[in-house]
Amino acid sequence: MDRWPFADPENQATLTVRQVVRGGAPILLVSHDADDGMWQFLSGNDVETEDAMVVSLRSVFRIDPTIGEVADLPLGWRASRRAIGGPWIREAVDSL
């Protein structure tokens, strides 16, 4: 992808887990927090505190450019999918 798809800068801090960054786990859950605008890129599995990592948005995009498909996710929403390449299902977090 040649064009940066996010409104946020490439060096925006995001939350993810070690399994995504170092273990090759797929990103299957993305949330865009309403309170602080933080992005979270998770594998969909249970998260342990010791696995949490703060990395740049560009770093996550390099790991999986398909997250660009949800770059327009509104604040307070999340998107999930069953596998990389699968369709994203979007929902407002308040509706859960």
DAUR-V320107 format. One record per residue. N is the residue number from 1. SS is DSSP state (h for helix, s for strand, l for the rest). PHI is phi as a letter, one per 40 degrees, with the letter a starting at -180 (none if undefined). Layout:
BEGIN
n=N ss=SS phi=PHI
n=N ss=SS phi=PHI
END
This chain:
BEGIN
n=1 ss=l phi=none
n=2 ss=l phi=c
n=3 ss=l phi=c
n=4 ss=l phi=c
n=5 ss=l phi=c
n=6 ss=l phi=c
n=7 ss=l phi=c
n=8 ss=l phi=c
n=9 ss=l phi=c
n=10 ss=l phi=c
n=11 ss=l phi=c
n=12 ss=l phi=d
n=13 ss=s phi=c
n=14 ss=s phi=b
n=15 ss=s phi=b
n=16 ss=s phi=a
n=17 ss=s phi=b
n=18 ss=h phi=d
n=19 ss=h phi=c
n=20 ss=h phi=c
n=21 ss=h phi=c
n=22 ss=l phi=b
n=23 ss=l phi=b
n=24 ss=l phi=g
n=25 ss=l phi=c
n=26 ss=l phi=c
n=27 ss=l phi=c
n=28 ss=l phi=b
n=29 ss=s phi=a
n=30 ss=s phi=b
n=31 ss=s phi=b
n=32 ss=s phi=b
n=33 ss=l phi=c
n=34 ss=l phi=c
n=35 ss=l phi=c
n=36 ss=l phi=b
n=37 ss=l phi=g
n=38 ss=l phi=c
n=39 ss=s phi=c
n=40 ss=s phi=b
n=41 ss=s phi=b
n=42 ss=s phi=b
n=43 ss=l phi=c
n=44 ss=l phi=g
n=45 ss=l phi=c
n=46 ss=l phi=d
n=47 ss=l phi=b
n=48 ss=l phi=c
n=49 ss=h phi=d
n=50 ss=h phi=c
n=51 ss=h phi=c
n=52 ss=s phi=c
n=53 ss=s phi=a
n=54 ss=s phi=b
n=55 ss=s phi=b
n=56 ss=s phi=c
n=57 ss=h phi=d
n=58 ss=h phi=c
n=59 ss=h phi=c
n=60 ss=h phi=c
n=61 ss=h phi=c
n=62 ss=h phi=c
n=63 ss=h phi=c
n=64 ss=l phi=a
n=65 ss=h phi=c
n=66 ss=h phi=c
n=67 ss=h phi=c
n=68 ss=h phi=d
n=69 ss=h phi=c
n=70 ss=h phi=b
n=71 ss=l phi=c
n=72 ss=l phi=c
n=73 ss=l phi=d
n=74 ss=l phi=c
n=75 ss=l phi=d
n=76 ss=l phi=g
n=77 ss=s phi=b
n=78 ss=s phi=b
n=79 ss=s phi=b
n=80 ss=s phi=b
n=81 ss=l phi=a
n=82 ss=l phi=c
n=83 ss=l phi=a
n=84 ss=l phi=d
n=85 ss=l phi=g
n=86 ss=l phi=c
n=87 ss=l phi=c
n=88 ss=l phi=c
n=89 ss=s phi=b
n=90 ss=s phi=b
n=91 ss=s phi=a
n=92 ss=s phi=c
n=93 ss=h phi=c
n=94 ss=h phi=c
n=95 ss=h phi=c
n=96 ss=l phi=c
END
